[in-house]
Amino acid sequence: MKGQTVPSSSVFGHLEASLNDYFSDLTRRGGHADAGAAMQIAHVELPRVVSALRAALAHHRPDERGRCRGCRPRWFARSRVPCRAYLTAHVCLLRTEDADR
């Protein structure tokens, strides 16, 4: 069903909206935070976000044959790693860091 949108009344739609609201709120608060609020975000919210990302990526760890456990299998094989989940996380989190060096 690639390219189709999920109805907002679906369970996924509610989860997606809730997470998007959380990320937007966190981004907004972080962008306008004074030192005290920034420390609060760093101590409370950042570990939660890191934990969630680690859990999501754990689902995509390679099996003993080097194939992603989480990505939908192709006809006769799973995707090779690094899969899109790992590549996306790396590009979003570390690419600018690598470019700055």
C-alpha positions as CSV (number, residue, x, y, z in Angstrom):
1,M,0.0,0.0,0.0
2,K,2.9,2.3,-0.7
3,G,1.9,5.8,-1.4
4,Q,-1.5,5.5,0.3
5,T,-2.3,7.5,3.3
6,V,-3.5,5.9,6.5
7,P,-6.9,7.1,7.6
8,S,-6.6,9.4,10.6
9,S,-9.2,7.3,12.4
10,S,-6.9,4.2,12.4
11,V,-4.9,3.2,15.4
12,F,-1.8,4.1,13.4
13,G,-3.2,7.5,12.6
14,H,-3.7,8.3,16.3
15,L,-0.3,7.0,17.2
16,E,1.3,9.0,14.4
17,A,-0.5,12.2,15.4
18,S,0.4,11.8,19.0
19,L,4.1,11.2,18.3
20,N,4.1,14.1,15.8
21,D,2.5,16.4,18.5
22,Y,5.2,15.2,21.0
23,F,8.0,15.9,18.6
24,S,6.6,19.3,17.7
25,D,6.2,20.3,21.3
26,L,9.7,19.1,22.2
27,T,11.2,21.0,19.3
28,R,9.2,24.1,20.1
29,R,10.2,24.0,23.8
30,G,13.8,23.3,23.0
31,G,14.0,26.1,20.5
32,H,12.7,28.7,23.0
33,A,14.2,27.3,26.2
34,D,16.2,29.2,28.7
35,A,19.1,27.4,30.4
36,G,16.9,25.9,33.1
37,A,14.3,24.6,30.7
38,A,17.0,23.3,28.4
39,M,18.5,21.3,31.3
40,Q,15.1,19.9,32.1
41,I,14.6,18.8,28.5
42,A,18.1,17.3,28.5
43,H,17.6,15.4,31.7
44,V,14.0,14.2,31.2
45,E,13.1,14.2,27.5
46,L,16.4,13.4,25.8
47,P,16.9,10.0,27.5
48,R,13.3,9.0,26.6
49,V,13.9,9.9,22.9
50,V,17.2,8.1,22.8
51,S,15.6,5.0,24.5
52,A,12.8,5.0,21.9
53,L,15.2,5.3,19.0
54,R,17.4,2.5,20.4
55,A,14.3,0.2,20.8
56,A,13.2,1.0,17.2
57,L,16.7,0.3,15.8
58,A,17.0,-2.9,17.9
59,H,14.1,-4.3,15.8
60,H,16.4,-3.8,12.7
61,R,19.5,-5.5,14.0
62,P,21.0,-8.0,11.5
63,D,20.5,-11.7,11.9
64,E,23.3,-14.3,11.7
65,R,23.3,-14.0,7.9
66,G,23.6,-10.2,7.9
67,R,20.0,-9.5,7.0
68,C,17.7,-7.0,8.7
69,R,15.3,-8.7,11.1
70,G,12.8,-5.9,10.9
71,C,12.4,-4.9,7.3
72,R,9.8,-6.7,5.3
73,P,11.3,-9.6,3.5
74,R,11.7,-9.6,-0.2
75,W,10.6,-12.5,-2.3
76,F,13.2,-15.0,-0.9
77,A,15.4,-12.9,1.4
78,R,15.4,-10.0,3.9
79,S,17.1,-6.7,3.2
80,R,20.8,-6.5,3.7
81,V,22.1,-4.3,6.5
82,P,22.4,-1.5,7.0
83,C,18.7,-1.2,6.2
84,R,16.8,2.1,5.6
85,A,16.0,2.4,9.3
86,Y,19.7,2.5,10.3
87,L,20.7,4.6,7.3
88,T,18.0,7.2,8.0
89,A,19.0,7.4,11.7
90,H,22.6,7.8,10.7
91,V,22.0,10.5,8.1
92,C,19.6,12.5,10.4
93,L,21.8,12.3,13.5
94,L,25.4,12.0,12.4
95,R,25.8,13.3,8.8
96,T,26.0,17.0,9.8
97,E,28.4,16.0,12.6
98,D,30.7,14.2,10.0
99,A,30.5,17.2,7.6
100,D,31.6,19.5,10.4
101,R,34.9,17.6,11.0
